[in-house]
Amino acid sequence: MRQALLLVVLTFSSLATAQSCTSYVVINAWEPRLHIDIQTLKGDDFLAKMGDSELPVVSFSQGYNSRLLVLLEVDGAEKNEKIGDVVDTVTRMVRQAPEGKPVAFGVYADHAVFTKGFVADPDKRSAEIGAIIEESESLGKRVSLFDSLHESLKLFGQHQPGDTVLLVASPYDDKSSHSSGDVEREFLTTGTRLMIMLREPLSDVSRDFTHTFERRMFVDLPERTGGAYSEWDPHFFGFSWRGYMLGVRMPDNVRKPKKWQLKLQPSAARSFSHSKLFYPELVPPCQATAVEKAKQ
């Protein structure tokens, strides 16, 4: 009898374990009035739902270490002083990224070139960035925005929570074989966040005016992936490290990215009445080992 009872208990325990698992998502909380990240929230402050069903937040961390790839458009920099200054500023910011943070760097025009991978050591990172910058003047005069974004995603390999591409560019493409739709699907499927800072202000008389697909992507895709879009705000450079990694309990039958909702619990929302949460519109299926890599 005791053996039979034990067997029943083990069976139901196995079923309970099989019916749910944990998905990990990196999100950011922003206070627009003060122009600061909100970094005092706790796991209990978040309410996650999928349709009418609540998704319990089972883990919470600010000690993650997500990967950042900075992708910089460099065409025209040698002829336009303002563009050249932006290229120099962004390059310096990447060189000065905090020690221990895995950062990659790429530049593009006609095509893109990247550092060999994500580098956490500042000296090694600086040396690789120097080699990339030396190639920037030989990248041609045409612009492959979508192809370069496609190539940047390949650099990440297996997805890890918080993976982020920071694109500093203009919404213009005159060469790519990939479309904006291709790139959108890749970002949403992989769960990679897209951050965008404009390389220069948009102008009705500039080349950017007629490129509606690129301009729509610049505004829409960052929000859909949990990233952010700004004209030029260096504060967002460290956005991928100043958020929260949430572990969300998921139904086991969720096998692909699915829409969800995330907001602050009423008690937390009262304290931060103007807060904005940056989170992807699709929550990824459960990850087994990737979250451990992101925490290292």
VOBA-1610 file (N, C-alpha, C; in pm, whole numbers, padded with zeros to 5 digits, always signed):
BEGIN
Met+00083-00121+00000Met+00000+00000+00000Met+00086+00126+00000Arg+00189+00124+00086Arg+00278+00241+00093Arg+00352+00261-00038Gln+00392+00151-00102Gln+00461+00161-00231Gln+00369+00219-00338Ala+00242+00174-00336Ala+00146+00226-00432Ala+00123+00375-00412Leu+00112+00417-00285Leu+00092+00559-00256Leu+00212+00641-00301Leu+00331+00589-00277Leu+00452+00659-00320Leu+00456+00673-00472Leu+00414+00569-00541Leu+00412+00573-00687Leu+00315+00679-00737Val+00200+00691-00671Val+00102+00793-00710Val+00159+00932-00689Val+00225+00953-00574Val+00284+01084-00545Val+00390+01121-00647Leu+00477+01026-00680Leu+00582+01053-00777Leu+00524+01082-00915Thr+00418+01010-00950Thr+00355+01031-01081Thr+00297+01170-01093Phe+00225+01214-00989Phe+00166+01347-00995Phe+00272+01456-00988Ser+00382+01430-00914Ser+00491+01528-00909Ser+00555+01544-01046Ser+00574+01432-01118Ser+00632+01437-01251Ser+00542+01511-01347Leu+00411+01487-01335Leu+00316+01557-01423Leu+00317+01706-01397Ala+00323+01743-01269Ala+00324+01886-01236Ala+00448+01953-01291Thr+00563+01881-01282Thr+00687+01938-01336Thr+00680+01952-01486Ala+00619+01853-01552Ala+00614+01853-01698Ala+00518+01956-01753Gln+00421+02001-01667Gln+00318+02090-01715Gln+00360+02237-01716Ser+00475+02268-01660Ser+00520+02406-01657Ser+00671+02412-01660Cys+00723+02526-01706Cys+00866+02547-01708Cys+00888+02698-01702Thr+01012+02740-01704Thr+01043+02881-01683Thr+01105+02943-01807Ser+01052+03058-01845Ser+01109+03137-01953Ser+01171+03263-01893Tyr+01287+03303-01946Tyr+01360+03418-01891Tyr+01359+03534-01989Val+01325+03652-01937Val+01313+03772-02020Val+01380+03888-01949Val+01458+03965-02021Val+01518+04087-01966Val+01428+04206-02003Ile+01392+04282-01901Ile+01304+04398-01924Ile+01367+04521-01858Asn+01319+04638-01897Asn+01366+04763-01836Asn+01247+04845-01790Ala+01267+04918-01682Ala+01166+05011-01631Ala+01223+05152-01637Trp+01146+05244-01689Trp+01196+05378-01722Trp+01103+05484-01663Glu+01162+05585-01604Glu+01087+05700-01553Glu+01113+05817-01645Pro+01020+05848-01739Pro+01047+05950-01841Pro+01058+06091-01786Arg+00987+06120-01678Arg+00994+06258-01625Arg+01133+06289-01570Leu+01194+06191-01503Leu+01327+06211-01445Leu+01438+06163-01536His+01400+06096-01645His+01497+06044-01742His+01596+05950-01675Ile+01541+05856-01597Ile+01625+05760-01527Ile+01564+05620-01537Asp+01649+05519-01519Asp+01601+05383-01505Asp+01550+05363-01363Ile+01441+05289-01351Ile+01390+05252-01219Ile+01459+05123-01179Gln+01539+05128-01074Gln+01620+05013-01035Gln+01591+04965-00894Thr+01474+05000-00841Thr+01439+04961-00704Thr+01321+04864-00699Leu+01279+04811-00814Leu+01166+04719-00816Leu+01209+04581-00768Lys+01110+04502-00724Lys+01131+04364-00681Lys+01045+04272-00767Gly+01071+04143-00756Gly+00998+04047-00838Gly+00848+04052-00815Asp+00807+04079-00690Asp+00664+04084-00659Asp+00595+04206-00717Asp+00673+04301-00770Asp+00614+04423-00826Asp+00560+04403-00967Phe+00587+04288-01029Phe+00548+04266-01167Phe+00429+04172-01177Leu+00342+04199-01273Leu+00228+04114-01303Leu+00235+04073-01449Ala+00254+03944-01474Ala+00265+03892-01610Ala+00143+03806-01641Lys+00092+03820-01764Lys-00027+03744-01805Lys-00012+03700-01949Met-00076+03590-01983Met-00090+03545-02121Met-00239+03525-02144Gly-00300+03620-02215Gly-00445+03619-02226Gly-00505+03649-02090Asp-00593+03562-02042Asp-00654+03580-01910Asp-00580+03506-01800Ser-00475+03432-01837Ser-00403+03350-01739Ser-00281+03423-01686Glu-00265+03423-01554Glu-00148+03485-01494Glu-00027+03394-01508Leu+00088+03454-01538Leu+00214+03383-01546Leu+00296+03420-01422Pro+00311+03330-01327Pro+00385+03364-01204Pro+00529+03404-01233Val+00575+03511-01171Val+00715+03551-01178Val+00788+03475-01067Val+00867+03375-01106Val+00927+03283-01009Val+01072+03315-00977Ser+01134+03403-01054Ser+01270+03445-01022Ser+01291+03588-01071Phe+01390+03652-01012Phe+01412+03794-01035Phe+01559+03824-01009Ser+01624+03894-01102Ser+01766+03923-01085Ser+01804+04053-01155Gln+01892+04127-01091Gln+01956+04242-01156Gln+02104+04213-01180Gly+02146+04091-01154Gly+02287+04056-01167Gly+02318+03978-01293Tyr+02238+03995-01397Tyr+02264+03925-01522Tyr+02374+03995-01601Asn+02419+03931-01707Asn+02531+03987-01785Asn+02505+03963-01933Ser+02410+04035-01988Ser+02368+04009-02126Ser+02468+04065-02227Arg+02459+04011-02349Arg+02551+04048-02455Arg+02496+04168-02535Leu+02586+04259-02572Leu+02550+04378-02650Leu+02635+04384-02776Leu+02569+04400-02889Leu+02640+04424-03016Leu+02604+04565-03063Val+02704+04650-03080Val+02683+04785-03130Val+02714+04786-03279Leu+02613+04821-03360Leu+02626+04822-03506Leu+02615+04966-03554Leu+02719+05013-03622Leu+02732+05154-03656Leu+02741+05174-03807Glu+02655+05259-03861Glu+02664+05296-04003Glu+02774+05400-04021Val+02868+05375-04114Val+02984+05463-04126Val+02994+05532-04261Asp+02905+05506-04356Asp+02917+05571-04485Asp+02902+05722-04470Gly+02984+05797-04543Gly+02979+05943-04541Gly+03057+06008-04428Ala+03114+05927-04338Ala+03181+05984-04221Ala+03305+06065-04260Glu+03372+06024-04369Glu+03495+06094-04406Glu+03467+06228-04473Lys+03343+06250-04518Lys+03309+06374-04588Lys+03220+06468-04507Asn+03155+06415-04405Asn+03062+06494-04325Asn+03113+06500-04181Glu+03148+06620-04136Glu+03210+06634-04005Glu+03117+06590-03892Lys+02987+06621-03904Lys+02894+06583-03799Lys+02880+06431-03789Ile+02871+06365-03905Ile+02863+06219-03905Ile+02993+06160-03850Gly+03105+06218-03890Gly+03233+06172-03840Gly+03243+06182-03689Asp+03189+06291-03633Asp+03191+06308-03487Asp+03107+06200-03419Val+02992+06166-03478Val+02907+06062-03420Val+02979+05927-03423Val+03041+05896-03535Val+03115+05770-03548Val+03226+05764-03442Asp+03298+05873-03425Asp+03405+05876-03325Asp+03349+05859-03183Thr+03236+05926-03156Thr+03176+05919-03022Thr+03128+05779-02990Val+03058+05717-03084Val+03008+05581-03060Val+03123+05483-03043Thr+03226+05497-03126Thr+03342+05408-03114Thr+03407+05422-02977Arg+03419+05545-02929Arg+03478+05567-02797Arg+03391+05506-02687Met+03259+05517-02700Met+03168+05460-02600Met+03182+05308-02593Val+03198+05245-02709Val+03214+05099-02710Val+03346+05061-02645Arg+03451+05136-02676Arg+03581+05108-02613Arg+03573+05120-02461Gln+03491+05211-02412Gln+03483+05239-02269Gln+03374+05161-02198Ala+03313+05064-02265Ala+03212+04981-02201Ala+03271+04915-02076Pro+03191+04893-01973Pro+03243+04840-01847Pro+03317+04707-01864Glu+03421+04691-01787Glu+03494+04565-01787Glu+03402+04452-01743Gly+03415+04339-01807Gly+03332+04225-01773Gly+03204+04215-01853Lys+03168+04319-01926Lys+03048+04316-02008Lys+03082+04264-02148Pro+03014+04160-02195Pro+03044+04106-02328Pro+02989+04194-02439Val+03077+04263-02508Val+03038+04360-02611Val+03104+04324-02743Ala+03026+04331-02850Ala+03079+04317-02986Ala+03055+04447-03060Phe+03129+04468-03169Phe+03121+04593-03244Phe+03125+04563-03392Gly+03039+04632-03466Gly+03038+04617-03611Gly+03011+04749-03679Val+03066+04764-03799Val+03039+04884-03880Val+02993+04837-04017Tyr+02914+04922-04082Tyr+02864+04880-04214Tyr+02841+05000-04305Ala+02846+04972-04432Ala+02802+05060-04541Ala+02752+04965-04649Asp+02836+04942-04750Asp+02803+04844-04854Asp+02785+04704-04794His+02866+04671-04693His+02854+04546-04619His+02905+04571-04478Ala+02896+04472-04393Ala+02933+04488-04253Ala+03057+04407-04218Val+03134+04458-04123Val+03244+04383-04063Val+03229+04393-03911Phe+03269+04284-03841Phe+03247+04275-03698Phe+03374+04232-03625Thr+03377+04261-03496Thr+03479+04200-03412Thr+03458+04049-03412Lys+03555+03975-03365Lys+03550+03829-03375Lys+03441+03769-03287Gly+03397+03842-03190Gly+03293+03792-03100Gly+03267+03895-02992Phe+03211+03850-02881Phe+03180+03938-02770Phe+03297+03937-02673Val+03350+04056-02647Val+03474+04068-02571Val+03446+04143-02441Ala+03486+04084-02329Ala+03463+04146-02198Ala+03586+04221-02147Asp+03705+04187-02200Asp+03828+04252-02157Asp+03847+04383-02233Pro+03857+04498-02164Pro+03865+04629-02232Pro+03983+04641-02328Asp+04101+04592-02290Asp+04218+04605-02375Asp+04202+04524-02504Lys+04156+04401-02491Lys+04134+04317-02609Lys+04024+04376-02696Arg+03920+04424-02632Arg+03809+04485-02705Arg+03856+04606-02785Ser+03936+04691-02722Ser+03984+04812-02788Ser+04070+04778-02910Ala+04153+04676-02897Ala+04238+04635-03009Ala+04154+04586-03126Glu+04051+04505-03098Glu+03966+04455-03205Glu+03886+04567-03269Ile+03839+04662-03189Ile+03766+04776-03244Ile+03856+04857-03336Gly+03982+04876-03297Gly+04075+04950-03381Gly+04091+04885-03517Ala+04098+04753-03520Ala+04111+04681-03647Ala+03986+04698-03733Ile+03870+04701-03670Ile+03745+04719-03744Ile+03737+04859-03804Ile+03773+04959-03726Ile+03766+05098-03774Ile+03858+05118-03894Glu+03972+05052-03895Glu+04063+05064-04009Glu+03999+05017-04139Glu+03902+04928-04129Glu+03834+04877-04248Glu+03717+04965-04291Ser+03677+05059-04208Ser+03554+05133-04233Ser+03557+05217-04359Glu+03675+05268-04397Glu+03682+05354-04515Glu+03677+05276-04646Ser+03684+05143-04639Ser+03681+05061-04760Ser+03551+04982-04774Leu+03446+05029-04707Leu+03319+04955-04707Leu+03223+05001-04815Gly+03265+05093-04901Gly+03181+05133-05013Gly+03088+05248-04981Lys+03013+05292-05083Lys+02925+05408-05069Lys+02778+05371-05060Arg+02745+05248-05092Arg+02605+05207-05080Arg+02579+05156-04938Val+02450+05131-04908Val+02413+05102-04770Val+02329+04975-04763Ser+02375+04877-04686Ser+02304+04750-04668Ser+02257+04738-04524Leu+02158+04814-04489Leu+02107+04814-04352Leu+02052+04677-04312Phe+01960+04623-04392Phe+01893+04499-04355Phe+01989+04380-04357Asp+02075+04374-04457Asp+02174+04265-04461Asp+02267+04272-04339Ser+02304+04393-04298Ser+02394+04408-04185Ser+02327+04366-04054Leu+02198+04397-04039Leu+02125+04351-03921Leu+02113+04198-03921His+02089+04143-04038His+02083+03997-04050His+02216+03933-04007Glu+02326+03989-04052Glu+02457+03937-04016Glu+02485+03955-03866Ser+02438+04064-03810Ser+02462+04088-03668Ser+02395+03982-03581Leu+02276+03938-03619Leu+02207+03835-03542Leu+02282+03703-03544Lys+02350+03674-03654Lys+02425+03548-03664Lys+02541+03545-03565Leu+02591+03661-03527Leu+02707+03666-03437Leu+02672+03613-03297Phe+02545+03619-03259Phe+02506+03576-03125Phe+02506+03424-03110Gly+02485+03350-03217Gly+02474+03206-03203Gly+02348+03171-03125Gln+02360+03077-03030Gln+02245+03039-02949Gln+02198+03158-02866His+02068+03180-02868His+02011+03296-02799His+02030+03286-02648Gln+02061+03402-02587Gln+02064+03416-02442Gln+01974+03531-02402Pro+01906+03523-02289Pro+01818+03632-02245Pro+01892+03764-02237Gly+01833+03868-02291Gly+01892+04002-02287Gly+01981+04035-02404Asp+02003+03943-02497Asp+02081+03973-02617Asp+02026+04099-02685Thr+02116+04193-02715Thr+02073+04323-02765Thr+02162+04371-02879Val+02099+04424-02983Val+02168+04497-03089Val+02136+04645-03072Leu+02240+04727-03057Leu+02224+04872-03056Leu+02267+04923-03193Leu+02171+04971-03269Leu+02196+05020-03404Leu+02204+05173-03401Val+02317+05227-03450Val+02332+05373-03464Val+02341+05399-03613Ala+02233+05454-03671Ala+02224+05457-03817Ala+02115+05552-03861Ser+02102+05565-03992Ser+01990+05635-04054Ser+01898+05532-04118Pro+01769+05559-04128Pro+01675+05464-04187Pro+01684+05463-04339Tyr+01786+05398-04389Tyr+01813+05401-04534Tyr+01880+05271-04576Asp+01837+05217-04689Asp+01896+05096-04745Asp+01880+05101-04896Asp+01989+05080-04969Asp+01978+05080-05116Asp+02050+04960-05179Lys+02071+04854-05097Lys+02147+04744-05154Lys+02107+04606-05103Ser+02046+04594-04987Ser+02028+04465-04921Ser+01945+04366-05003Ser+01980+04239-04985Ser+01898+04131-05042Ser+01789+04090-04943His+01806+04123-04815His+01703+04098-04716His+01611+04219-04705Ser+01485+04193-04671Ser+01386+04300-04659Ser+01367+04337-04512Ser+01293+04446-04488Ser+01261+04483-04351Ser+01179+04374-04284Gly+01088+04310-04360Gly+01008+04201-04305Gly+01093+04083-04262Asp+01195+04052-04340Asp+01287+03943-04304Asp+01353+03972-04169Val+01401+04094-04155Val+01473+04132-04033Val+01378+04133-03913Glu+01259+04184-03932Glu+01161+04186-03822Glu+01133+04045-03773Arg+01111+03953-03863Arg+01083+03815-03823Arg+01201+03754-03749Glu+01322+03782-03794Glu+01441+03726-03729Glu+01455+03778-03586Phe+01435+03906-03565Phe+01446+03962-03430Phe+01339+03905-03339Leu+01217+03897-03387Leu+01108+03847-03303Leu+01123+03699-03274Thr+01168+03622-03372Thr+01184+03478-03353Thr+01297+03446-03257Thr+01407+03518-03269Thr+01523+03490-03183Thr+01509+03550-03044Gly+01419+03647-03028Gly+01405+03713-02899Gly+01511+03817-02872Thr+01581+03862-02976Thr+01687+03963-02960Thr+01627+04103-02956Arg+01674+04184-02863Arg+01624+04321-02852Arg+01697+04412-02951Leu+01622+04506-03005Leu+01681+04607-03094Leu+01667+04744-03032Met+01782+04809-03011Met+01787+04949-02967Met+01834+05031-03086Ile+01774+05149-03105Ile+01813+05234-03217Ile+01836+05376-03169Met+01951+05432-03211Met+01976+05575-03197Met+02004+05629-03337Leu+01938+05736-03374Leu+01961+05795-03505Leu+02102+05851-03515Arg+02164+05826-03627Arg+02298+05878-03650Arg+02295+06029-03677Glu+02187+06076-03736Glu+02169+06217-03765Glu+02020+06245-03769Pro+01977+06370-03745Pro+01834+06402-03746Pro+01772+06374-03883Leu+01647+06327-03882Leu+01577+06306-04008Leu+01541+06439-04070Ser+01543+06443-04202Ser+01512+06566-04275Ser+01429+06534-04397Asp+01331+06619-04427Asp+01245+06598-04544Asp+01322+06614-04675Val+01437+06675-04669Val+01513+06696-04792Val+01633+06600-04800Ser+01645+06514-04699Ser+01758+06421-04701Ser+01717+06293-04772Arg+01812+06204-04787Arg+01788+06077-04854Arg+01689+05991-04776Asp+01668+06021-04648Asp+01586+05935-04563Asp+01437+05953-04587Phe+01397+06060-04652Phe+01256+06098-04656Phe+01169+05995-04726Thr+01216+05934-04833Thr+01132+05846-04912Thr+01140+05699-04869His+01224+05668-04772His+01241+05529-04733His+01146+05493-04618Thr+01019+05470-04653Thr+00916+05451-04552Thr+00929+05318-04478Phe+00975+05212-04545Phe+00988+05083-04478Phe+01092+05091-04367Glu+01205+05154-04397Glu+01309+05167-04296Glu+01263+05253-04179Arg+01193+05363-04211Arg+01149+05453-04105Arg+01046+05385-04016Arg+00956+05306-04075Arg+00856+05234-03996Arg+00926+05132-03905Met+01024+05061-03960Met+01095+04962-03880Met+01168+05028-03764Phe+01227+05145-03787Phe+01302+05215-03682Phe+01211+05247-03563Val+01086+05279-03589Val+00995+05317-03482Val+00929+05195-03419Asp+00885+05099-03500Asp+00804+04988-03452Asp+00884+04873-03391Leu+00991+04830-03458Leu+01060+04708-03417Leu+01125+04719-03280Pro+01190+04830-03244Pro+01247+04837-03109Pro+01142+04811-03001Glu+01026+04872-03013Glu+00923+04852-02912Glu+00874+04708-02909Arg+00861+04647-03025Arg+00811+04509-03031Arg+00911+04411-02969Thr+01039+04442-02975Thr+01141+04352-02921Thr+01178+04383-02776Gly+01120+04488-02719Gly+01156+04527-02584Gly+01271+04624-02577Gly+01310+04680-02692Gly+01416+04778-02697Gly+01361+04920-02693Ala+01437+05014-02744Ala+01396+05154-02741Ala+01450+05226-02863Tyr+01384+05336-02899Tyr+01422+05419-03013Tyr+01442+05561-02965Ser+01551+05624-03006Ser+01574+05763-02969Ser+01649+05833-03082Glu+01634+05963-03090Glu+01707+06039-03191Glu+01857+06036-03160Trp+01892+06067-03039Trp+02033+06052-02996Trp+02036+06066-02845Asp+02047+05953-02777Asp+02045+05953-02631Asp+02146+05852-02581Pro+02268+05896-02551Pro+02372+05803-02506Pro+02334+05726-02380His+02234+05775-02305His+02191+05703-02186His+02153+05559-02219Phe+02096+05539-02336Phe+02048+05406-02372Phe+02163+05311-02407Phe+02284+05360-02411Phe+02397+05272-02443Phe+02409+05159-02342Gly+02386+05188-02215Gly+02396+05085-02111Gly+02262+05026-02071Phe+02161+05047-02154Phe+02026+05003-02123Phe+02018+04853-02098Ser+02096+04776-02174Ser+02087+04630-02165Ser+02141+04576-02033Trp+02212+04657-01954Trp+02268+04611-01827Trp+02194+04667-01707Arg+02098+04756-01727Arg+02034+04824-01614Arg+01889+04783-01597Gly+01858+04662-01634Gly+01721+04616-01624Gly+01706+04503-01523Tyr+01609+04417-01553Tyr+01576+04305-01465Tyr+01560+04179-01550Met+01614+04068-01502Met+01586+03940-01566Met+01477+03871-01485Leu+01363+03849-01550Leu+01250+03784-01485Leu+01242+03640-01532Gly+01221+03549-01439Gly+01187+03411-01472Gly+01037+03395-01463Val+00972+03364-01573Val+00827+03358-01579Val+00784+03213-01600Arg+00696+03162-01512Arg+00648+03026-01522Arg+00552+03015-01641Met+00584+02923-01732Met+00509+02909-01856Met+00439+02774-01863Pro+00324+02768-01931Pro+00265+02638-01961Pro+00360+02558-02050Asp+00369+02429-02027Asp+00464+02347-02100Asp+00430+02335-02247Asn+00305+02363-02285Asn+00265+02347-02425Asn+00302+02467-02511Val+00368+02567-02453Val+00413+02683-02531Val+00547+02646-02593Arg+00546+02621-02723Arg+00666+02575-02793Arg+00731+02682-02880Lys+00667+02796-02895Lys+00723+02903-02976Lys+00690+03037-02912Pro+00756+03146-02952Pro+00728+03276-02891Pro+00579+03311-02900Lys+00528+03365-02790Lys+00384+03391-02783Lys+00359+03525-02715Lys+00250+03592-02753Lys+00218+03723-02697Lys+00184+03711-02549Trp+00225+03813-02475Trp+00197+03820-02332Trp+00184+03965-02292Gln+00153+03990-02168Gln+00143+04127-02116Gln+00219+04135-01985Leu+00283+04248-01962Leu+00357+04271-01838Leu+00327+04412-01790Lys+00295+04424-01664Lys+00274+04556-01604Lys+00313+04551-01458Leu+00312+04666-01393Leu+00343+04671-01252Leu+00218+04642-01170Gln+00238+04575-01058Gln+00128+04556-00964Gln+00078+04692-00918Pro-00050+04705-00879Pro-00106+04836-00841Pro-00024+04910-00736Ser+00029+04838-00637Ser+00106+04906-00532Ser+00232+04970-00587Ala+00301+04900-00679Ala+00421+04956-00741Ala+00385+05065-00841Ala+00276+05047-00913Ala+00235+05146-01013Ala+00203+05279-00948Arg+00151+05278-00826Arg+00121+05404-00756Arg+00248+05481-00726Ser+00355+05409-00698Ser+00483+05476-00667Ser+00551+05530-00791Phe+00524+05466-00906Phe+00587+05507-01032Phe+00477+05527-01136Ser+00398+05631-01116Ser+00277+05650-01196Ser+00305+05680-01343His+00423+05729-01374His+00457+05761-01513His+00557+05661-01573Ser+00574+05548-01508Ser+00673+05452-01553Ser+00636+05389-01686Lys+00737+05345-01759Lys+00718+05271-01883Lys+00803+05145-01875Leu+00740+05031-01906Leu+00813+04905-01909Leu+00851+04872-02052Phe+00976+04837-02073Phe+01025+04793-02204Phe+01037+04641-02198Tyr+00950+04572-02269Tyr+00954+04426-02271Tyr+00908+04377-02407Pro+00954+04261-02451Pro+00918+04213-02585Pro+00771+04174-02593Glu+00710+04194-02709Glu+00570+04158-02724Glu+00551+04006-02724Leu+00658+03931-02754Leu+00652+03785-02754Leu+00742+03731-02643Val+00687+03648-02556Val+00770+03582-02455Val+00824+03454-02516Pro+00954+03427-02501Pro+01012+03308-02565Pro+00971+03182-02492Pro+00980+03066-02558Pro+00958+02940-02488Pro+01068+02919-02385Cys+01054+02817-02303Cys+01146+02795-02192Cys+01289+02774-02240Gln+01383+02831-02165Gln+01524+02811-02193Gln+01584+02729-02080Ala+01664+02632-02114Ala+01721+02544-02012Ala+01854+02595-01960Thr+01949+02623-02049Thr+02085+02657-02004Thr+02125+02800-02039Ala+02053+02865-02131Ala+02096+02998-02177Ala+02096+03098-02063Val+02002+03088-01970Val+01996+03185-01861Val+02118+03176-01772Glu+02173+03058-01753Glu+02294+03045-01671Glu+02411+03116-01735Lys+02420+03111-01869Lys+02527+03182-01939Lys+02511+03333-01921Ala+02386+03382-01928Ala+02361+03525-01916Ala+02391+03576-01777Lys+02383+03490-01675Lys+02409+03534-01538Lys+02557+03537-01505Gln+02640+03471-01587Gln+02782+03461-01557Gln+02853+03595-01576
//
